[in-house]
Amino acid sequence: MTEIAQNPEANDVTRRDFLNLAWAATGAITLVAGGALSLNFFAPRVIEGQFGGVFDLGLVDDYPLASVTPITSGRFYLVRQDDGGFLALYQKCTHLGCAVPWEPDKGQFVCPCHASAFESDGEVLNPPAPRPLDRFPVTIVDGRISVDTGERIERDHAAISDATYPQEVAS
């Protein structure tokens, strides 16, 4: 006869083996569940009208020429230039990340932390900021403005091509 038939207890699972298997299964399930929760926690939540999402800002005509409008929930400024172009500038200083307020009496953005100053198009006027304010893409469709804060655009210099212009509507 074979070894198994001679010793019927050789196939029995001991209490220790069962507990080791149970603990291993519990640990594996915990690791998988914890990993799934961690991935969910770190995944970006893109919701329209909240930072990281798309903002519908209304009609082009709602914004006068040479205006700077803070969009607080989006953490950006919508700038309408003298020539009618639109820029969405991130309110975060490119030096150390402080919130940069618009100072209308000076006509510029001035960082309260280290006195970096920026023109209305985001170009650096006064260092230590190493580059212009970052911007977000602006889209104008049928006269309505939208800004996607999920895509931050870094730039070395401000350029005319950064602005988005409304299309002329044929009568």
KEDREN-446690 format. One line per 10 residues: their letters; for each residue x, y, z of N, C-alpha, C. Coordinates in steps of 0.2 Angstrom, whole numbers, plus 2048, in hexadecimal, padded with zeros to 3 digits. Layout:
% residues N
a = X,Y,Z,X,Y,Z,X,Y,Z  ...;
//
This chain:
% residues 171
mteiaqnpea = 804,7FA,800,800,800,800,804,806,800  801,80C,7FE,805,812,7FE,805,815,805  80A,81A,805,80B,81E,80B,804,821,80E  800,823,80A,7FA,827,80C,7F5,821,80F  7F5,81C,80C,7F0,817,80F,7F3,814,816  7F9,814,817,7FC,812,81D,7FB,817,822  7FB,81D,821,7FB,822,826,7F5,827,824  7EF,826,826,7E9,82A,824,7E9,831,827  7ED,832,82C,7ED,839,82F,7F2,83D,82B  7F5,83B,827,7FA,83F,823,7F6,844,81E;
ndvtrrdfln = 7F0,843,81C,7EC,848,818,7E8,84D,81C  7E8,84C,823,7E4,850,827,7E7,857,828  7E4,85C,828,7E6,863,829,7E6,864,830  7EC,866,833,7ED,868,83A,7E9,86E,83B  7E8,86F,842,7E5,876,844,7EA,87B,842  7F1,87A,843,7F6,87F,842,7F6,881,83A  7F5,87C,836,7F5,87D,82F,7EF,881,82D  7E9,880,830,7E3,883,82E,7E4,88A,830  7E6,88C,836,7E7,893,839,7EC,897,834  7F2,893,832,7F6,897,82E,7F3,899,827;
lawaatgait = 7EF,894,824,7EC,895,81E,7E7,89B,81F  7E3,89B,824,7DE,8A0,826,7E1,8A7,826  7E7,8A7,82A,7EA,8AE,82B,7ED,8B0,824  7F0,8AC,820,7F2,8AE,81A,7ED,8B0,815  7E7,8AD,815,7E2,8AF,811,7DF,8B6,814  7DE,8B7,81A,7DC,8BD,81D,7E1,8C3,81B  7E7,8C2,81C,7ED,8C7,81A,7EC,8C9,813  7EB,8C4,80E,7EB,8C5,807,7E5,8C9,806  7DF,8C8,809,7D9,8CC,807,7DA,8D3,80A  7DD,8D3,810,7DE,8DA,813,7E3,8DE,80E;
lvaggalsln = 7E8,8DB,80B,7ED,8DF,807,7E9,8E1,801  7E5,8DD,7FE,7E2,8DE,7F8,7DC,8E4,7F9  7D9,8E3,7FE,7D4,8E9,800,7D7,8EF,801  7DD,8EF,805,7E0,8F5,807,7E3,8F8,801  7E6,8F4,7FC,7E9,8F7,7F6,7E3,8FA,7F2  7DD,8F7,7F1,7D8,8FA,7ED,7D6,901,7F0  7D5,901,7F7,7D3,907,7FA,7D8,90D,7F9  7DF,90B,7F9,7E4,910,7F8,7E4,913,7F1  7E3,90E,7EC,7E2,911,7E6,7DC,915,7E5  7D7,914,7E8,7D1,918,7E7,7D2,91F,7EB;
ffaprviegq = 7D6,91F,7F0,7D7,925,7F4,7DB,929,7F0  7E1,927,7EC,7E5,92B,7E9,7E3,92D,7E2  7DE,929,7DF,7DB,92B,7D9,7D8,932,7D8  7D9,936,7D3,7D6,93C,7D3,7CF,93C,7D2  7CC,941,7D5,7C4,941,7D5,7C3,947,7D0  7C1,946,7CA,7C0,94C,7C5,7B8,94D,7C5  7B6,952,7C8,7AF,954,7C8,7AF,95B,7C5  7AA,95C,7C1,7A9,962,7BD,7A7,968,7C2  7AB,96D,7C2,7AA,973,7C6,7AE,973,7CD  7B3,96E,7CD,7B7,96D,7D3,7BE,96D,7D0;
fggvfdlglv = 7C3,96F,7D4,7CA,96F,7D2,7CC,968,7CF  7CF,968,7C9,7D1,961,7C6,7CC,95F,7C1  7C6,963,7C1,7C1,962,7BC,7C0,968,7B7  7BB,968,7B3,7BA,96D,7AE,7B5,972,7B1  7B6,978,7B0,7B2,97E,7B2,7AE,981,7AC  7A8,981,7AD,7A4,985,7A8,7A3,98C,7AB  7A6,991,7A7,7A6,998,7AA,7A1,99D,7A7  79D,99A,7A3,798,99F,7A0,79A,9A1,799  797,9A7,797,798,9AA,791,79E,9AF,791  7A1,9AF,78B,7A7,9B4,789,7A5,9BB,78B;
ddyplasvtp = 79F,9BD,78A,79D,9C4,78B,79C,9C5,792  79C,9C0,797,79C,9C2,79E,7A2,9C4,7A1  7A8,9C4,79D,7AE,9C6,79F,7B1,9CC,79B  7B1,9D2,79E,7B3,9D8,79B,7BB,9D8,799  7BD,9DC,794,7C4,9DC,792,7C8,9DE,798  7CE,9DC,798,7D3,9DE,79D,7D0,9DC,7A4  7CD,9D6,7A5,7CB,9D5,7AC,7CE,9CE,7AE  7CF,9CE,7B5,7D1,9C8,7B8,7CC,9C6,7BD  7C9,9C0,7BC,7C4,9BD,7C0,7C6,9B7,7C4  7C6,9B7,7CB,7C9,9B1,7CF,7C3,9AC,7CF;
itsgrfylvr = 7C5,9A6,7CD,7C1,9A0,7CE,7C3,99C,7D3  7C1,99E,7D9,7C3,99B,7E0,7C3,993,7E0  7BD,990,7DE,7BD,989,7DE,7C1,986,7DA  7C3,989,7D4,7C8,986,7CF,7CF,988,7D1  7D1,98C,7D5,7D7,98E,7D7,7DB,991,7D1  7D7,995,7CD,7DA,999,7C8,7D7,99F,7C7  7DA,9A3,7C2,7D7,9AA,7C0,7D6,9A9,7B9  7D0,9AC,7B7,7CE,9AC,7B0,7D0,9B4,7AE  7D5,9B4,7A9,7D7,9BB,7A7,7D5,9BC,7A0  7D1,9C1,79F,7CF,9C4,798,7D4,9C9,797;
qddggflaly = 7D8,9C8,791,7DD,9CD,78F,7DA,9D3,78C  7DE,9D8,78B,7DB,9DE,787,7D9,9DC,780  7DC,9D7,77D,7DA,9D6,776,7D5,9D0,776  7D2,9CE,77B,7CC,9CA,77B,7CE,9C3,77D  7D5,9C1,77D,7D7,9BA,77F,7D6,9B8,786  7D5,9B2,787,7D4,9AF,78E,7DA,9AB,790  7DC,9AC,796,7E0,9A7,79A,7DE,9A5,7A0  7DF,99F,7A2,7DD,99C,7A9,7E4,99B,7AC  7E5,99F,7B1,7EC,99F,7B5,7EB,99C,7BC  7EF,997,7BD,7EF,993,7C3,7F1,998,7C9;
qkcthlgcav = 7EE,998,7CE,7F0,99D,7D3,7F6,99C,7D8  7F9,996,7D6,7FF,994,7DA,805,997,7D7  809,99A,7DC,810,99D,7DA,814,997,7D7  818,999,7D2,81D,994,7D0,823,994,7D4  824,998,7D9,82A,998,7DD,829,992,7E2  825,993,7E7,824,98E,7ED,81C,98C,7ED  818,98E,7E9,811,98C,7E9,80C,990,7ED  80E,996,7EF,809,99A,7F3,803,99C,7EE  7FE,99E,7F1,7F8,9A0,7EE,7FA,9A7,7EC  7F9,9A9,7E5,7FB,9B0,7E3,7F4,9B4,7E2;
pwepdkgqfv = 7F3,9B9,7E5,7ED,9BD,7E4,7EE,9C2,7DF  7E9,9C4,7DB,7E9,9CA,7D6,7E8,9D0,7DA  7ED,9D5,7D9,7EC,9DC,7DC,7EA,9E0,7D6  7E4,9E2,7D6,7E1,9E7,7D0,7E5,9ED,7D0  7E6,9F0,7D6,7E9,9F7,7D6,7F0,9F7,7D3  7F4,9F1,7D3,7FA,9F1,7D0,7FA,9ED,7C9  7F4,9EA,7C8,7F3,9E7,7C1,7F8,9E1,7C1  7F9,9DD,7C6,7FD,9D7,7C6,7FC,9D3,7CB  7FE,9CD,7CB,7FE,9C8,7D0,804,9C8,7D4  803,9C9,7DB,809,9C9,7DF,809,9C4,7E5;
cpchasafes = 80E,9C0,7E5,80E,9BB,7EA,810,9BE,7F1  80C,9BC,7F6,80D,9BF,7FD,813,9BC,800  815,9B6,7FE,81B,9B3,802,822,9B6,800  823,9B6,7FA,82A,9B9,7F8,82A,9BE,7F3  824,9C1,7F2,824,9C7,7EE,825,9C6,7E6  824,9C0,7E4,824,9BF,7DD,81E,9C3,7DA  81F,9C6,7D4,81A,9C9,7D1,819,9C7,7CA  813,9C7,7C7,811,9C4,7C1,80C,9C9,7BD  80D,9C9,7B6,809,9CD,7B2,802,9CA,7B2  7FD,9CD,7AF,7F7,9CA,7AE,7F7,9C4,7AA;
dgevlnppap = 7FC,9C3,7A5,7FC,9BD,7A1,800,9B8,7A5  803,9B9,7AB,806,9B4,7AF,80E,9B5,7AF  810,9B9,7AA,818,9BA,7A9,81B,9BD,7B0  821,9BA,7B1,824,9BD,7B7,827,9C4,7B7  825,9C8,7BB,827,9CF,7BB,82D,9D0,7C1  82C,9CC,7C6,831,9CC,7CC,832,9C6,7CE  839,9C3,7CE,83A,9BD,7D1,83A,9BD,7D8  83A,9B7,7DC,83E,9B1,7DA,83A,9AC,7D6  834,9AD,7D4,830,9A8,7D0,834,9A7,7CA  835,9A0,7C8,83A,99E,7C3,836,99E,7BC;
rpldrfpvti = 830,99E,7BC,82C,99E,7B5,825,9A1,7B6  821,9A2,7B1,81B,9A5,7B1,816,9A0,7B5  810,9A3,7B7,80B,99F,7BA,809,99A,7B5  807,994,7B8,805,98F,7B4,7FE,990,7B1  7FC,98D,7AC,7F5,98F,7A9,7F1,988,7A8  7EB,989,7A7,7E6,984,7A6,7E3,985,79F  7E2,97F,79B,7DF,980,794,7D8,984,795  7D7,988,790,7D0,98C,790,7CD,98A,789  7C7,988,789,7C3,986,783,7BD,98B,783  7BC,98D,77D,7B6,991,77B,7B2,98E,776;
vdgrisvdtg = 7AC,98C,778,7A7,988,773,7A1,98C,773  79E,98E,76D,798,992,76D,797,998,772  79D,99B,773,79D,9A1,777,79E,99F,77F  79E,999,780,79F,997,787,7A6,995,789  7A8,997,78F,7AF,996,791,7AF,990,796  7B4,98B,795,7B5,986,799,7BD,986,79B  7BE,984,7A1,7C5,983,7A3,7C6,97C,7A6  7CB,978,7A3,7CD,972,7A6,7D3,972,7AB  7D1,972,7B2,7D6,972,7B7,7DA,96C,7B8  7D8,967,7B4,7DC,960,7B5,7E2,960,7B1;
erierdhaai = 7E3,965,7AD,7E9,965,7A8,7ED,96C,7A9  7F2,96C,7AE,7F6,972,7AF,7FB,972,7AA  7FC,978,7A7,801,979,7A2,807,97E,7A5  80D,97B,7A5,813,97F,7A8,816,982,7A1  819,988,7A2,81C,98B,79D,822,98F,79F  826,990,79A,82C,994,79C,82C,99B,79B  827,99D,796,826,9A4,795,81F,9A5,793  81C,9AB,795,815,9AC,792,815,9AE,78B  810,9AB,787,810,9AD,780,809,9AF,77E  808,9B2,778,802,9B4,776,7FE,9AE,774;
sdatypqeva = 801,9A9,772,7FE,9A2,770,7FB,99F,776  7FC,9A1,77C,7F9,99E,782,7F2,9A0,783  7F0,9A5,780,7E9,9A8,781,7E4,9A4,77C  7DE,9A3,77E,7D9,9A0,77A,7D4,9A6,778  7D2,9A6,772,7CE,9AC,76F,7C7,9A9,76D  7C2,9AD,76E,7BB,9AA,76C,7BB,9AB,764  7B7,9A6,761,7B6,9A6,75A,7B1,9AB,758  7B2,9AF,753,7AD,9B4,751,7A7,9B0,74E  7A1,9B2,750,79B,9AE,74E,798,9B2,747  798,9AE,742,795,9B1,73C,78D,9B3,73C;
s = 78B,9B8,73A,784,9BA,73B,780,9B7,735;
//
